[in-house]
Amino acid sequence: MALSSDTGYASDLELAFELGRLASEVALPLFRRGVVTQQKPDGSVVTEGDVEVERRLLERLALERASDAVLSEESGARGASTRRWILDPIDGTSYFASGRESWGTHVALEQDGELVLGLITRPTAGQWYWATRGGGAFRGELGSSTPIERLRVSSTETAAHARVMSWSRKHTALNERLRERGQWVAPALDGSLDLASGRIDALFDDTGYAWDLAPIVLLVEEAGGRFVDPFGGRRIDRFGGWFTNGRLDAAIVELGRSS
């Protein structure tokens, strides 16, 4: 399968691939050995893997894109530019720390506030997923820029038949309604990838930070889906929102807003 035509971010995509490979090379040996964990001030867990992966990625970005700004989970924001890299060194830290799979690294690039590139790795599965604005979304073998699948969302058109996953920790009423209607799909860390690949039809999240959401938003949109933040826009700094296949009627978004 050939890559889509150049959308103007070919060199940035190659750098994203390099960052994804580097992150996997650092994280996998730590994962297999077992990692040391610490508790952050907000109560969440951080591991030596999060810290070391971030350090190595920031070093590479400082070398390759010194004038670009960066937002990264562990160290926050640095620099000011019309271009901003967004990093989650280890997404799924609790999985990583406990020896469970499905963790990975998130890399995204914004240009003038618009997401233009996203990459998500799954090192234990030897795969990664990527998208560029206007260039489509793909799955491939980790380390290879040749895609083995072009991602496409499902064709489900009605909320009554939708397979819906919820990561919500706050909207218990929504979760109960989804269960009662038979639409519920048990939450999983790969839910966003399942949506972009057409295996589920919608996903509701009220927990994600910008570094969690950035590559997911672009993957879903380039696979033909839609993202709506809790206020009806497309901002990634408002703790989640609805991801859908873009074909479902507005009722499924209203379902989340009314909860």
VOTORBA-596830 format. One record per residue: x, y, z of N, C-alpha, C in turn; residue in one letter; residue number from 1. Coordinates in steps of 0.02 Angstrom, whole numbers. Layout:
residues N
n_xx|n_yy|n_zz|ca_xx|ca_yy|ca_zz|c_xx|c_yy|c_zz|type|seq
X|Y|Z|X|Y|Z|X|Y|Z|A|NUM
...
This chain:
residues 259
n_xx|n_yy|n_zz|ca_xx|ca_yy|ca_zz|c_xx|c_yy|c_zz|type|seq
42|-59|0|0|0|0|44|62|0|M|1
32|106|-46|73|167|-52|47|220|-3|A|2
93|261|20|74|318|61|35|368|20|L|3
-6|407|52|-43|459|18|5|513|-6|S|4
-21|556|-50|21|609|-78|48|655|-24|S|5
103|686|-37|135|731|11|89|788|29|D|6
77|797|94|34|851|117|74|909|145|T|7
139|910|135|181|964|159|213|951|226|G|8
201|893|254|230|877|320|271|812|317|Y|9
299|797|259|336|735|251|396|732|298|A|10
433|786|304|492|785|348|472|781|421|S|11
416|813|438|391|809|507|367|738|523|D|12
335|706|474|313|637|485|372|591|494|L|13
425|601|455|485|560|464|515|571|534|E|14
512|633|558|537|646|626|492|612|677|L|15
427|614|666|380|581|712|394|506|714|A|16
408|476|657|426|405|655|490|394|696|F|17
538|439|688|600|432|726|587|437|801|E|18
544|483|821|527|490|892|491|427|917|L|19
446|400|877|411|339|897|458|280|905|G|20
505|274|858|555|219|864|598|228|926|R|21
620|289|937|663|304|995|626|289|1060|L|22
564|311|1065|524|298|1125|517|224|1138|A|23
505|186|1086|496|113|1094|562|80|1115|S|24
617|102|1087|682|73|1105|699|86|1178|E|25
678|143|1204|691|160|1274|642|123|1320|V|26
578|121|1301|527|97|1346|522|21|1351|A|27
530|-14|1295|519|-86|1295|564|-124|1345|L|28
630|-110|1346|672|-145|1395|651|-131|1467|P|29
630|-70|1481|607|-53|1548|543|-92|1565|L|30
497|-94|1517|434|-131|1527|447|-204|1542|F|31
492|-234|1505|506|-305|1514|543|-320|1579|R|32
582|-271|1601|620|-279|1663|577|-266|1725|R|33
529|-220|1717|490|-197|1774|515|-128|1795|G|34
468|-83|1809|487|-13|1819|474|11|1890|V|35
510|63|1908|501|97|1972|448|151|1962|V|36
400|155|2008|347|205|2003|350|255|2060|T|37
324|314|2046|316|366|2097|247|397|2089|Q|38
223|428|2141|158|463|2138|170|537|2127|Q|39
135|565|2078|139|636|2065|93|675|2112|K|40
102|740|2117|60|780|2163|-15|773|2151|P|41
-35|759|2088|-106|752|2074|-132|682|2089|D|42
-89|638|2115|-110|571|2133|-98|519|2079|G|43
-83|540|2018|-70|492|1965|1|464|1971|S|44
13|411|1933|77|376|1938|123|397|1881|V|45
187|403|1896|238|414|1845|292|362|1855|V|46
321|339|1800|374|288|1804|439|317|1776|T|47
493|280|1788|556|300|1759|552|299|1683|E|48
508|258|1655|498|256|1583|471|321|1556|G|49
419|348|1590|390|413|1569|444|466|1566|D|50
484|468|1619|535|521|1626|590|513|1575|V|51
614|451|1566|669|440|1520|648|448|1447|E|52
590|423|1430|565|432|1361|557|506|1346|V|53
527|543|1392|518|614|1380|586|649|1371|E|54
633|633|1413|699|664|1408|730|653|1340|R|55
726|592|1316|756|576|1251|719|609|1193|R|56
653|612|1198|615|645|1144|627|720|1143|L|57
631|751|1200|644|822|1203|714|838|1176|L|58
762|795|1192|830|805|1165|829|803|1089|E|59
793|755|1061|791|749|988|755|808|956|R|60
701|830|986|665|888|959|708|951|964|L|61
745|959|1018|789|1017|1025|842|1018|971|A|62
863|959|950|913|954|898|883|965|828|L|63
824|936|816|795|936|749|747|994|736|E|64
714|1019|789|664|1072|780|671|1123|837|R|65
729|1153|841|746|1196|898|698|1256|905|A|66
670|1279|850|627|1338|853|554|1322|868|S|67
536|1258|870|467|1238|883|452|1237|958|D|68
390|1252|975|368|1245|1044|351|1172|1059|A|69
348|1155|1123|333|1086|1144|287|1089|1205|V|70
238|1044|1205|198|1030|1265|204|956|1279|L|71
229|939|1338|239|868|1356|211|856|1426|S|72
185|796|1436|148|782|1498|190|795|1561|E|73
251|770|1562|289|772|1625|322|840|1639|E|74
340|876|1587|376|939|1598|338|1001|1576|S|75
278|992|1548|237|1049|1530|257|1083|1465|G|76
245|1148|1462|255|1187|1401|322|1221|1401|A|77
351|1225|1341|414|1262|1332|415|1293|1263|R|78
440|1354|1259|447|1388|1195|382|1419|1171|G|79
389|1461|1120|331|1493|1088|342|1492|1013|A|80
294|1467|976|301|1461|904|233|1448|873|S|81
227|1458|808|166|1439|773|162|1364|765|T|82
218|1329|778|220|1256|775|231|1229|845|R|83
190|1180|864|197|1151|931|192|1076|929|R|84
243|1042|955|241|969|963|208|953|1030|W|85
165|903|1030|129|881|1090|147|808|1103|I|86
173|795|1164|200|729|1179|168|699|1241|L|87
152|635|1237|137|595|1296|187|538|1295|D|88
240|542|1335|295|492|1330|271|420|1338|P|89
230|408|1390|199|343|1399|124|355|1412|I|90
83|343|1362|11|346|1372|-10|277|1396|D|91
-48|276|1451|-65|212|1482|-13|191|1533|G|92
9|240|1574|62|227|1622|43|170|1671|T|93
-20|167|1691|-39|114|1738|-31|45|1706|S|94
-45|40|1641|-33|-23|1606|42|-39|1603|Y|95
79|11|1585|152|4|1580|181|-18|1647|F|96
159|13|1701|187|-1|1767|168|-70|1792|A|97
110|-95|1772|86|-159|1798|100|-218|1751|S|98
136|-205|1697|154|-260|1652|100|-279|1602|G|99
50|-236|1595|-3|-249|1546|12|-213|1480|R|100
-15|-240|1426|0|-211|1360|-48|-154|1345|E|101
-44|-128|1284|-86|-74|1256|-60|-4|1272|S|102
-6|3|1309|24|69|1320|62|90|1257|W|103
81|153|1254|120|176|1197|138|249|1204|G|104
165|278|1152|186|348|1151|143|387|1103|T|105
124|448|1123|86|493|1081|131|550|1057|H|106
129|564|993|165|620|963|116|656|917|V|107
112|722|924|70|761|879|103|827|864|A|108
83|858|809|109|923|789|51|968|771|L|109
51|1028|800|4|1081|782|39|1134|741|E|110
4|1160|691|28|1217|652|-26|1271|656|Q|111
-9|1328|685|-57|1382|694|-120|1358|729|D|112
-111|1316|780|-167|1291|820|-207|1235|790|G|113
-188|1212|730|-223|1158|696|-180|1095|698|E|114
-210|1039|719|-173|976|719|-159|955|647|L|115
-96|940|632|-78|922|564|-43|854|560|V|116
-25|826|617|11|762|618|-1|727|684|L|117
-10|662|682|-18|623|743|10|553|736|G|118
40|528|789|69|461|790|55|429|858|L|119
33|367|858|24|327|919|59|261|910|I|120
101|242|958|136|178|953|104|127|999|T|121
112|64|979|95|6|1021|155|-42|1019|R|122
206|-27|1060|268|-65|1056|261|-140|1068|P|123
220|-160|1116|215|-232|1130|182|-270|1073|T|124
142|-236|1032|111|-267|974|153|-257|911|A|125
206|-216|917|248|-203|859|212|-163|805|G|126
168|-117|826|129|-78|778|129|-5|797|Q|127
114|37|748|99|107|761|47|132|712|W|128
17|188|730|-37|219|692|-19|292|681|Y|129
-33|317|621|-16|387|608|-65|418|559|W|130
-65|485|560|-107|523|514|-76|591|502|A|131
-87|618|442|-70|687|427|-132|721|399|T|132
-138|786|412|-197|823|391|-204|820|315|R|133
-259|792|291|-271|785|220|-237|726|188|G|134
-199|687|228|-162|631|200|-187|563|220|G|135
-239|559|262|-266|495|283|-235|470|347|G|136
-264|415|372|-241|383|434|-223|311|419|A|137
-170|286|451|-143|221|433|-119|182|495|F|138
-116|116|486|-83|71|534|-25|37|499|R|139
30|28|535|88|-4|505|129|-41|557|G|140
178|-78|534|224|-111|579|271|-59|609|E|141
280|-62|674|323|-14|708|393|-16|678|L|142
417|43|657|482|47|625|478|54|550|G|143
419|42|521|410|46|449|362|102|431|S|144
379|141|380|335|194|357|287|170|302|S|145
289|105|287|243|77|238|180|52|273|T|146
122|80|258|61|59|294|38|-10|273|P|147
7|-47|320|-24|-111|304|-100|-105|305|I|148
-125|-48|327|-197|-37|327|-212|38|326|E|149
-258|58|284|-284|126|289|-344|125|335|R|150
-345|168|385|-398|168|435|-460|203|409|L|151
-518|172|422|-582|201|403|-632|186|458|R|152
-670|237|476|-721|228|527|-778|185|500|V|153
-823|165|545|-879|123|526|-931|162|485|S|154
-980|125|459|-1033|156|420|-1099|158|457|S|155
-1099|143|522|-1160|145|562|-1190|215|560|T|156
-1256|218|549|-1288|284|539|-1338|303|593|E|157
-1357|257|636|-1406|274|687|-1379|258|757|T|158
-1397|301|804|-1374|292|872|-1400|227|902|A|159
-1458|205|880|-1488|144|908|-1445|82|895|A|160
-1406|84|842|-1364|26|823|-1290|38|838|H|161
-1275|94|869|-1204|113|879|-1172|73|936|A|162
-1110|55|925|-1069|25|977|-1029|82|1009|R|163
-1045|95|1072|-1019|155|1105|-977|135|1166|V|164
-919|166|1171|-874|157|1228|-871|222|1267|M|165
-869|216|1333|-863|276|1375|-804|268|1423|S|166
-760|319|1423|-706|322|1471|-724|368|1530|W|167
-788|387|1534|-808|436|1583|-803|410|1654|S|168
-776|452|1698|-776|438|1769|-826|482|1806|R|169
-856|528|1771|-901|577|1802|-974|565|1782|K|170
-986|546|1720|-1054|542|1694|-1082|471|1703|H|171
-1097|455|1765|-1121|387|1780|-1189|375|1748|T|172
-1231|426|1743|-1297|418|1712|-1290|399|1639|A|173
-1242|430|1604|-1230|413|1534|-1208|340|1529|L|174
-1162|319|1571|-1138|250|1569|-1195|201|1581|N|175
-1239|217|1627|-1295|172|1641|-1343|169|1582|E|176
-1357|226|1549|-1402|226|1491|-1373|185|1434|R|177
-1307|191|1424|-1276|152|1371|-1281|77|1386|L|178
-1272|58|1448|-1278|-12|1467|-1350|-37|1456|R|179
-1398|3|1477|-1469|-16|1472|-1491|-24|1400|E|180
-1464|17|1356|-1485|15|1285|-1446|-37|1245|R|181
-1400|-71|1276|-1362|-121|1240|-1309|-93|1195|G|182
-1293|-28|1203|-1243|4|1161|-1174|1|1192|Q|183
-1170|-20|1254|-1108|-15|1293|-1054|-62|1267|W|184
-994|-35|1259|-935|-75|1245|-886|-62|1303|V|185
-861|-115|1333|-817|-108|1391|-758|-63|1375|A|186
-743|-15|1418|-688|32|1404|-621|-2|1399|P|187
-581|19|1351|-514|-9|1340|-469|47|1315|A|188
-405|41|1330|-358|94|1311|-354|102|1235|L|189
-368|49|1198|-365|52|1125|-430|74|1094|D|190
-476|100|1134|-542|119|1108|-539|169|1051|G|191
-495|218|1056|-490|268|1002|-464|237|938|S|192
-419|189|944|-394|154|885|-448|109|856|L|193
-489|79|899|-545|39|876|-595|82|838|D|194
-606|144|861|-651|189|826|-624|207|758|L|195
-561|226|756|-530|245|691|-528|187|643|A|196
-528|126|670|-525|66|628|-593|37|612|S|197
-647|68|637|-715|46|621|-743|-8|665|G|198
-709|-25|720|-733|-79|763|-784|-56|815|R|199
-784|8|832|-838|38|870|-859|102|834|I|200
-914|131|856|-944|187|819|-938|255|853|D|201
-930|254|919|-925|317|956|-889|304|1022|A|202
-857|357|1047|-820|353|1110|-829|419|1146|L|203
-845|414|1211|-852|474|1252|-796|475|1304|F|204
-764|533|1311|-708|539|1357|-714|605|1395|D|205
-706|602|1461|-705|665|1499|-643|668|1543|D|206
-591|633|1523|-530|629|1564|-467|653|1528|T|207
-470|658|1461|-409|667|1423|-380|738|1425|G|208
-314|742|1433|-278|805|1425|-258|813|1352|Y|209
-229|871|1336|-211|885|1267|-164|832|1239|A|210
-116|809|1279|-67|759|1255|-99|691|1246|W|211
-154|677|1283|-191|615|1271|-230|618|1206|D|212
-262|675|1193|-310|681|1139|-279|697|1071|L|213
-225|735|1070|-201|765|1007|-195|716|949|A|214
-156|662|954|-151|617|897|-215|579|883|P|215
-255|566|936|-318|530|927|-365|571|883|I|216
-371|636|898|-416|679|859|-399|675|785|V|217
-335|681|768|-316|681|697|-327|612|666|L|218
-310|559|701|-322|491|675|-396|480|659|L|219
-439|499|706|-510|489|696|-536|532|638|V|220
-516|595|636|-540|639|582|-515|616|514|E|221
-452|596|510|-425|573|445|-452|505|425|E|222
-480|468|473|-513|405|456|-586|415|437|A|223
-608|478|438|-676|495|417|-723|511|474|G|224
-697|513|536|-739|526|594|-740|598|615|G|225
-766|609|676|-776|677|700|-761|680|774|R|226
-734|737|796|-722|751|866|-759|815|885|F|227
-793|813|942|-828|872|968|-810|878|1041|V|228
-783|936|1061|-765|945|1132|-829|958|1173|D|229
-825|960|1239|-885|967|1280|-925|1031|1268|P|230
-895|1079|1234|-929|1143|1221|-949|1149|1147|F|231
-944|1095|1110|-965|1096|1040|-912|1116|990|G|232
-851|1130|1013|-797|1148|968|-751|1090|956|G|233
-688|1105|940|-639|1053|925|-575|1063|965|R|234
-580|1097|1022|-521|1108|1063|-501|1046|1101|R|235
-435|1037|1109|-410|977|1143|-391|991|1216|I|236
-404|1051|1240|-385|1069|1308|-446|1076|1353|D|237
-501|1041|1337|-562|1045|1376|-584|977|1403|R|238
-535|934|1413|-547|868|1443|-597|826|1404|F|239
-579|809|1345|-616|760|1307|-673|786|1267|G|240
-723|742|1257|-780|756|1215|-802|692|1182|G|241
-840|699|1128|-863|642|1089|-820|631|1027|W|242
-803|568|1016|-775|546|952|-828|502|920|F|243
-845|516|857|-893|473|822|-868|458|752|T|244
-905|413|718|-887|396|649|-909|449|600|N|245
-940|504|624|-959|559|581|-1025|547|544|G|246
-1054|488|551|-1117|471|517|-1177|469|564|R|247
-1162|464|628|-1216|458|677|-1253|525|684|L|248
-1318|521|699|-1356|583|707|-1334|619|771|D|249
-1356|680|778|-1333|723|832|-1356|698|901|A|250
-1402|650|902|-1427|627|967|-1373|596|1009|A|251
-1324|565|978|-1272|531|1018|-1227|582|1053|I|252
-1216|639|1021|-1179|693|1053|-1221|724|1109|V|253
-1285|734|1095|-1330|762|1146|-1337|716|1206|E|254
-1330|651|1195|-1333|603|1249|-1279|618|1300|L|255
-1218|635|1276|-1164|653|1321|-1174|720|1355|G|256
-1200|767|1317|-1209|835|1345|-1262|836|1400|R|257
-1311|792|1395|-1366|792|1442|-1351|753|1505|S|258
-1292|722|1508|-1276|679|1565|-1241|718|1620|S|259
